[in-house]
Amino acid sequence: MAEKWYPVIDYITCIECGTCSAKCGHGVYDTSKAPSPVVVRPVNCVDHCHGCGNVCPAGAITYVGDNTGWVPPHGTPVPETGGGCSCCS
């Protein structure tokens, strides 16, 4: 788990589909607020996991601490490539 790595939601771009909350199995999101994604436990996010960002159809997720060159796919989900956790593949 990471202290300086967690998702940030662009609520202007977000379409509130709930895909990110459903993807994350680490309790980062408040599932009672779904489909609106609310990050309540950022420390639970796995360092360098892009799982929720990769499945976001709007490309509304970026990450604090991301220096990997990853960019939101904006509608084209992409598989996780190394690092992070096994839930991202």
Phi and psi restraints in degrees (value plus and minus 20) as a CYANA .aco file:
   2 ALA   PHI    -145.0  -105.0
   2 ALA   PSI     128.3   168.3
   3 GLU   PHI    -118.4   -78.4
   3 GLU   PSI     -45.2    -5.2
   4 LYS   PHI    -141.6  -101.6
   4 LYS   PSI      16.7    56.7
   5 TRP   PHI    -167.3  -127.3
   5 TRP   PSI      97.7   137.7
   6 TYR   PHI    -186.0  -146.0
   6 TYR   PSI     138.1   178.1
   7 PRO   PHI     -94.4   -54.4
   7 PRO   PSI     126.7   166.7
   8 VAL   PHI    -144.4  -104.4
   8 VAL   PSI     107.6   147.6
   9 ILE   PHI    -116.1   -76.1
   9 ILE   PSI     109.4   149.4
  10 ASP   PHI    -109.1   -69.1
  10 ASP   PSI      79.7   119.7
  11 TYR   PHI     -90.3   -50.3
  11 TYR   PSI     -35.0     5.0
  12 ILE   PHI     -94.9   -54.9
  12 ILE   PSI     -58.1   -18.1
  13 THR   PHI    -105.1   -65.1
  13 THR   PSI     -50.1   -10.1
  14 CYS   PHI     -78.4   -38.4
  14 CYS   PSI     115.5   155.5
  15 ILE   PHI    -123.1   -83.1
  15 ILE   PSI     -12.3    27.7
  16 GLU   PHI      31.8    71.8
  16 GLU   PSI      32.0    72.0
  17 CYS   PHI    -109.1   -69.1
  17 CYS   PSI     -39.7     0.3
  18 GLY   PHI      65.5   105.5
  18 GLY   PSI     -18.1    21.9
  19 THR   PHI     -82.1   -42.1
  19 THR   PSI     -61.6   -21.6
  20 CYS   PHI     -85.9   -45.9
  20 CYS   PSI     -64.5   -24.5
  21 SER   PHI     -82.3   -42.3
  21 SER   PSI     -59.2   -19.2
  22 ALA   PHI     -89.6   -49.6
  22 ALA   PSI     -53.7   -13.7
  23 LYS   PHI     -90.8   -50.8
  23 LYS   PSI     -59.6   -19.6
  24 CYS   PHI     -97.8   -57.8
  24 CYS   PSI     101.9   141.9
  25 GLY   PHI    -122.8   -82.8
  25 GLY   PSI      -4.6    35.4
  26 HIS   PHI    -129.4   -89.4
  26 HIS   PSI     -12.8    27.2
  27 GLY   PHI      53.8    93.8
  27 GLY   PSI       3.9    43.9
  28 VAL   PHI     -90.7   -50.7
  28 VAL   PSI     -59.4   -19.4
  29 TYR   PHI    -116.2   -76.2
  29 TYR   PSI     129.6   169.6
  30 ASP   PHI    -102.9   -62.9
  30 ASP   PSI      81.8   121.8
  31 THR   PHI     -88.5   -48.5
  31 THR   PSI     -38.2     1.8
  32 SER   PHI     -92.2   -52.2
  32 SER   PSI     -35.5     4.5
  33 LYS   PHI    -114.2   -74.2
  33 LYS   PSI     -25.1    14.9
  34 ALA   PHI     -77.7   -37.7
  34 ALA   PSI     124.3   164.3
  35 PRO   PHI    -104.4   -64.4
  35 PRO   PSI     -23.0    17.0
  36 SER   PHI     -92.3   -52.3
  36 SER   PSI     102.1   142.1
  37 PRO   PHI     -99.3   -59.3
  37 PRO   PSI      99.8   139.8
  38 VAL   PHI    -145.2  -105.2
  38 VAL   PSI      96.9   136.9
  39 VAL   PHI     -99.5   -59.5
  39 VAL   PSI      94.9   134.9
  40 VAL   PHI    -133.9   -93.9
  40 VAL   PSI     -41.9    -1.9
  41 ARG   PHI    -151.4  -111.4
  41 ARG   PSI      51.8    91.8
  42 PRO   PHI     -79.9   -39.9
  42 PRO   PSI     -50.5   -10.5
  43 VAL   PHI     -86.9   -46.9
  43 VAL   PSI     -37.3     2.7
  44 ASN   PHI     -98.0   -58.0
  44 ASN   PSI     -34.9     5.1
  45 CYS   PHI     -85.9   -45.9
  45 CYS   PSI     117.6   157.6
  46 VAL   PHI    -101.6   -61.6
  46 VAL   PSI     109.3   149.3
  47 ASP   PHI     -72.8   -32.8
  47 ASP   PSI     103.6   143.6
  48 HIS   PHI      48.3    88.3
  48 HIS   PSI      -1.5    38.5
  49 CYS   PHI    -101.9   -61.9
  49 CYS   PSI     109.1   149.1
  50 HIS   PHI    -133.7   -93.7
  50 HIS   PSI      -0.8    39.2
  51 GLY   PHI     -73.1   -33.1
  51 GLY   PSI     -71.8   -31.8
  52 CYS   PHI     -89.5   -49.5
  52 CYS   PSI     -56.4   -16.4
  53 GLY   PHI     -87.7   -47.7
  53 GLY   PSI     -53.9   -13.9
  54 ASN   PHI     -89.7   -49.7
  54 ASN   PSI     -47.9    -7.9
  55 VAL   PHI    -117.6   -77.6
  55 VAL   PSI     -26.4    13.6
  56 CYS   PHI     -87.4   -47.4
  56 CYS   PSI      96.6   136.6
  57 PRO   PHI     -90.7   -50.7
  57 PRO   PSI     -36.9     3.1
  58 ALA   PHI    -120.2   -80.2
  58 ALA   PSI     -29.7    10.3
  59 GLY   PHI      48.3    88.3
  59 GLY   PSI      14.9    54.9
  60 ALA   PHI    -112.6   -72.6
  60 ALA   PSI     -12.6    27.4
  61 ILE   PHI    -138.4   -98.4
  61 ILE   PSI     109.6   149.6
  62 THR   PHI    -145.6  -105.6
  62 THR   PSI     159.1   199.1
  63 TYR   PHI    -152.3  -112.3
  63 TYR   PSI     114.1   154.1
  64 VAL   PHI     -87.4   -47.4
  64 VAL   PSI     112.7   152.7
  65 GLY   PHI      68.3   108.3
  65 GLY   PSI     -17.5    22.5
  66 ASP   PHI     -98.4   -58.4
  66 ASP   PSI      96.8   136.8
  67 ASN   PHI    -146.0  -106.0
  67 ASN   PSI       5.6    45.6
  68 THR   PHI    -111.2   -71.2
  68 THR   PSI     -33.0     7.0
  69 GLY   PHI      69.5   109.5
  69 GLY   PSI     -20.8    19.2
  70 TRP   PHI     -84.3   -44.3
  70 TRP   PSI     119.9   159.9
  71 VAL   PHI    -148.1  -108.1
  71 VAL   PSI     128.0   168.0
  72 PRO   PHI     -77.8   -37.8
  72 PRO   PSI     116.3   156.3
  73 PRO   PHI     -92.6   -52.6
  73 PRO   PSI     -31.4     8.6
  74 HIS   PHI      29.2    69.2
  74 HIS   PSI      42.2    82.2
  75 GLY   PHI      78.9   118.9
  75 GLY   PSI     -29.2    10.8
  76 THR   PHI    -139.1   -99.1
  76 THR   PSI      72.3   112.3
  77 PRO   PHI     -75.8   -35.8
  77 PRO   PSI     118.8   158.8
  78 VAL   PHI    -144.2  -104.2
  78 VAL   PSI     129.7   169.7
  79 PRO   PHI     -93.0   -53.0
  79 PRO   PSI     132.3   172.3
  80 GLU   PHI     -88.5   -48.5
  80 GLU   PSI     120.5   160.5
  81 THR   PHI    -141.0  -101.0
  81 THR   PSI      71.4   111.4
  82 GLY   PHI      51.1    91.1
  82 GLY   PSI     140.3   180.3
  83 GLY   PHI      47.3    87.3
  83 GLY   PSI    -194.9  -154.9
  84 GLY   PHI      46.5    86.5
  84 GLY   PSI    -157.6  -117.6
  85 CYS   PHI    -149.4  -109.4
  85 CYS   PSI     148.0   188.0
  86 SER   PHI     -90.7   -50.7
  86 SER   PSI     -35.0     5.0
  87 CYS   PHI     -93.1   -53.1
  87 CYS   PSI     -31.5     8.5
  88 CYS   PHI    -108.6   -68.6
  88 CYS   PSI     -27.7    12.3
